Amino acid sequence: DIQMTQSPSSLSASVGDRVTITCRASQGISNYLAWYQQKPGKVPKLLIYAASTLQSGVPSRFSGSGSGTDFTLTISSLQPEDVATYYCQKYNSAPRELTFGGGTKVEIK
Amino acid sequence: QLQLQESGPGLVKPSETLSLTCTVSGGSISSSSYYWGWIRQPPGKGLEWIGSIYYSGSTYYNPSLKSRVTISVDTSKNQFSLKLSSVTAADTAVYYCASLYSSSWLVSWGQGTLVTVSS
């Protein structure tokens, strides 16, 4: 089974800071990776799919990159409304299994 | 815009079977573009994929839960369902249903329903 490891597990940054979250796959997964944002008490929301494609309506300060085993989610200028836990998720074509990373909690300093 | 809504008991006794249904509106569950999935989140913890189904009935399960999970689809009602057998307290979680674009990323989510396993 392919494992997904996120780092850090939590971070605290100031408004306007550039924030980077890393997701590492235990085996290569090409660009089969999505990122989600879950605000406290809310439903997860799709931010990015195919490693770097921004979902419609998501602010452009969010971006994703990577391929193979190493991926990053970047918030170019952290805003108060970005306080949330962020999850990566890999998907396969065969077998059609999904695996989430453990999550990264982002707070405002 | 797809909308999904979970329904089912909020309390299940240990060793019994958890049963939930997801009703899809704003689109057809028979769409060739989407799979349909269940995801859960224990209180204070991360997300766990349970399994997915295509409108044809093809199913894909998390290997760690496969022996206890059954997901089915009812295209006439635009619904799909989850059954999880032999539940324990470790199965207490918020259960979400969601649409998956081409069995890949989760596009639309239900609001989630908390299921507590307790006697």
HADDOCK unambig.tbl for C-alpha pairs under 7 A between the chains (distance, minus, plus):
assign (segid A and resid 34 and name CA) (segid B and resid 105 and name CA) 6.24 0.50 0.50
assign (segid A and resid 43 and name CA) (segid B and resid 111 and name CA) 6.23 0.50 0.50
assign (segid A and resid 46 and name CA) (segid B and resid 106 and name CA) 6.77 0.50 0.50
assign (segid A and resid 46 and name CA) (segid B and resid 107 and name CA) 6.20 0.50 0.50
assign (segid A and resid 49 and name CA) (segid B and resid 105 and name CA) 6.62 0.50 0.50
assign (segid A and resid 91 and name CA) (segid B and resid 104 and name CA) 5.28 0.50 0.50
assign (segid A and resid 96 and name CA) (segid B and resid 60 and name CA) 6.33 0.50 0.50
assign (segid A and resid 96 and name CA) (segid B and resid 103 and name CA) 6.61 0.50 0.50
assign (segid A and resid 97 and name CA) (segid B and resid 60 and name CA) 6.76 0.50 0.50
assign (segid A and resid 97 and name CA) (segid B and resid 62 and name CA) 6.79 0.50 0.50
assign (segid A and resid 98 and name CA) (segid B and resid 49 and name CA) 6.20 0.50 0.50
assign (segid A and resid 99 and name CA) (segid B and resid 49 and name CA) 6.55 0.50 0.50
assign (segid A and resid 100 and name CA) (segid B and resid 47 and name CA) 6.41 0.50 0.50
assign (segid A and resid 100 and name CA) (segid B and resid 48 and name CA) 6.57 0.50 0.50
assign (segid A and resid 102 and name CA) (segid B and resid 46 and name CA) 5.86 0.50 0.50
assign (segid A and resid 103 and name CA) (segid B and resid 46 and name CA) 6.46 0.50 0.50
